[in-house]
């Protein structure tokens, strides 16, 4: 069994290595996601919820063409929860 601190460090390292992507919607909301798939999911959910007339109009390539990679300093580091 690994020490608890080892799990926290491993989770922090894994979280820091995930690419974070962003896209600013025309309504002004900045959407973010972990990796390309996370961003595409966030954008599609936003469009369905707030802009239903254009939901489904953009494929993943369209969304990623408008996206930008967030700088490392904006990454949030997840803290591992102790297993029960």
C-alpha positions as CSV (number, residue, x, y, z in Angstrom):
1,X,0.0,0.0,0.0
2,X,1.3,3.4,-1.0
3,X,1.6,6.3,1.5
4,X,-1.3,8.8,1.3
5,X,1.1,11.6,0.2
6,X,2.3,9.5,-2.7
7,X,-1.3,9.3,-4.1
8,X,-1.7,13.1,-3.7
9,X,1.5,13.8,-5.6
10,X,0.6,11.3,-8.4
11,X,-2.8,12.9,-8.8
12,X,-1.3,16.4,-8.9
13,X,1.3,15.4,-11.5
14,X,-1.4,13.8,-13.6
15,X,-3.7,16.9,-13.4
16,X,-0.8,19.2,-14.3
17,X,-0.1,17.2,-17.4
18,X,-3.6,17.4,-18.9
19,X,-3.9,19.9,-21.7
20,X,-6.5,22.6,-20.9
21,X,-8.3,24.2,-23.8
22,X,-10.6,27.2,-24.0
23,X,-13.0,28.9,-26.4
24,X,-14.9,32.2,-26.0
25,X,-18.5,31.9,-27.1
26,X,-20.0,34.8,-29.0
27,X,-22.2,35.4,-25.9
28,X,-19.0,36.2,-24.0
29,X,-18.8,33.0,-21.9
30,X,-15.3,31.4,-21.8
31,X,-15.7,27.6,-22.0
32,X,-12.9,25.3,-20.9
33,X,-12.2,21.6,-21.0
34,X,-9.5,19.1,-20.2
35,X,-8.1,18.0,-23.5
36,X,-9.8,18.5,-26.9
37,X,-12.6,16.1,-26.1
38,X,-13.4,17.9,-22.9
39,X,-13.7,21.2,-24.6
40,X,-15.8,19.8,-27.4
41,X,-18.2,18.3,-24.8
42,X,-18.3,21.6,-22.9
43,X,-19.1,23.6,-26.0
44,X,-21.8,21.2,-27.2
45,X,-23.4,21.2,-23.8
46,X,-23.4,25.1,-23.7
47,X,-24.8,25.3,-27.2
48,X,-27.6,22.9,-26.4
49,X,-28.4,24.8,-23.2
50,X,-28.0,28.4,-24.2
51,X,-28.1,28.5,-28.0
52,X,-30.4,25.6,-29.1
53,X,-30.9,27.1,-32.6
54,X,-27.2,26.3,-33.4
55,X,-26.8,23.1,-31.3
56,X,-25.3,20.4,-33.5
57,X,-24.2,22.9,-36.2
58,X,-20.5,22.6,-35.3
59,X,-18.5,19.5,-35.4
60,X,-15.4,18.8,-33.4
61,X,-13.1,20.2,-36.1
62,X,-15.1,23.4,-36.2
63,X,-14.9,23.9,-32.5
64,X,-11.2,23.1,-32.2
65,X,-10.4,25.5,-35.1
66,X,-11.7,28.3,-32.8
67,X,-10.1,26.9,-29.6
68,X,-6.9,27.9,-27.8
69,X,-4.6,26.1,-25.4
70,X,-4.7,27.7,-21.9
71,X,-1.4,28.6,-20.4
72,X,0.0,26.2,-17.7
73,X,-0.5,28.9,-15.0
74,X,-4.3,28.5,-15.4
75,X,-4.3,24.8,-14.7
76,X,-6.0,23.8,-11.6
77,X,-4.3,21.0,-9.7
78,X,-6.7,18.3,-8.4
79,X,-6.1,17.0,-5.0
80,X,-6.7,13.2,-4.5
81,X,-9.3,12.2,-2.1
82,X,-8.5,9.6,0.5
83,X,-10.1,6.3,-0.4
84,X,-12.6,5.0,2.1
